[in-house]
Amino acid sequence: MPFTQHETKQIAEANASGRPVVVFAHGFWLMPDSWGSWRELFKEAGYATVAPSWPGSPETVGEARANPDAFAGQMVGPVANHVAEVMAQLTAKRALVGHSFGGLLAQIIAAHGFAHVTVAIDPAPFRGARKVPISAPKSVRPLLANPANYGRAVTLTLEQFRSGWANTVSESEAKLLYEKFLVAAPGSAVFQVACANLNPWSQASVDIKYRHRGPLLLVSGTEDNMVPAAVTNAAFKLQRRNRGLTEMAQVENCGHSLTIDSGWREVAEMVLTFIQRFI
């Protein structure tokens, strides 16, 4: 898929700056705009930043809500390939930061040599990291219970978002986050992740033995109901078999919304410190 105008502009600005670049990969039910505060912080720290869209997806939250079906049918592999293609256009050293499904994408892409350093925050599990769909979070079980959702764009209700994402913030903040950020997600990709261990050829797979992966930090919120800390720990146990440095950090009293809620800066500064060690 061709790059969007926003992507083309961000790539050109990053290359013109001569600065190392941090690429931010968003997850299900979010858009690139969800990284706005992070991008400002990293720019202040001396990095250029790029926040790719998904291939063929709308460019803004407003457009995504007006046309949710644009997400229907999107798959793990093409989304990962698109983000990797964006990174391939960058001329300076590259860090890759992903949250949730974006954390899975980050690990897939790092295992193909596109990142010099990688951070996966509350990452969706890859094949081998846990037994699913039995352990699927409550907030997505209703979506998985209907096979017809595979070909649809699916969304979360406010109650599901509150339970799965925003369980550590106030009810009023949860509602504000929902209204500001939440969009539909591709049911096909949600099913791919949830059923990764049932498919030997799953696109939600990571080559944990890739020799040139580089340093990797896995971050987990201790109160995350969408991707529990145990799931991130399972990924850590597999990833530390890699010859590259692998570290894990936990953020106390944080849920899945830790990148967008009022506590985002603590997490962002932790990630920034890790990246500064290598770039």
C-alpha positions, 0 to 999 in steps of 0.5 A: 500500500502507498504511504499516506500524506502524513506518513510521507511528510513524517518520513521526509521530516525525520530524514531531513532532521538528521536525528535518530528516529523513534517509530511508534506503532499503535494497537487495536482500537487506537490510531496514530494520534494516540502517540501525540504526547509521546512524540512531543516528549521524544522530540524534546529529547532530540529524536525525530518521530514517526507514527505510521497508520495501518495500510488503507486505514483512515488517517484520523479518529474522526474519519475512522469513526465515520468509516469503521468498515475501513478496518475490516479484513486487515491482517497481522502480516500486511500491517507489520509489513507496512510499518516495516516499509515505513521504517525502511525509508528512514536513513538514521538509526531507528528505535521502535516502540509499540503498545498492545497489538503494536507491541506484537508488531514491534517484536515481529519487525525487530526480528527482521532487522528493521530496528536498532532498539525495540520496546513492546508495551503490554504486547499482544501475545505471539504464537507460543507465548500463551494458551489462547483463546481460553485465556482471552480477556473478558472484554474481547470474549464477546467478540470472539464468540461470534465467528462472523466478527472475523470479517467485520470491524469490531469495537468495544463498548464503554463498559468493555473499555473500562473493564479491559483498558481503563480499570485503574483510572477514574470513571470520568477519565475512562469516559474521556479516553474512550471518547477521544481515542477509541475506534474500531479494530479489524476482527480478522487480526483480533482473531489471528492473535487470539488463535495464534497457538491454534495455527502453526502458520500464524502471522502472529509469530516472532522469530525469537532467535534472529541474531540481529534483533538488538536490545528489547524492553518489554513493559507491563502494567501490573493491573492490565486486564487486557494483556496481564503481566503474566502474558508479558512475562511469558513473552520475556521468557521466550525473548531472552533466549535471543542473543540480544539484550532482553529486559522487562519492567513493570509499572505499578498500578497501571492498566492497559491504558498506560500509554494514553491515560494521565500516567503516560509520562512515567511510562514514556520516560522509562522507555526514553531512558532505555532507548537513550542507552543505545541510540 
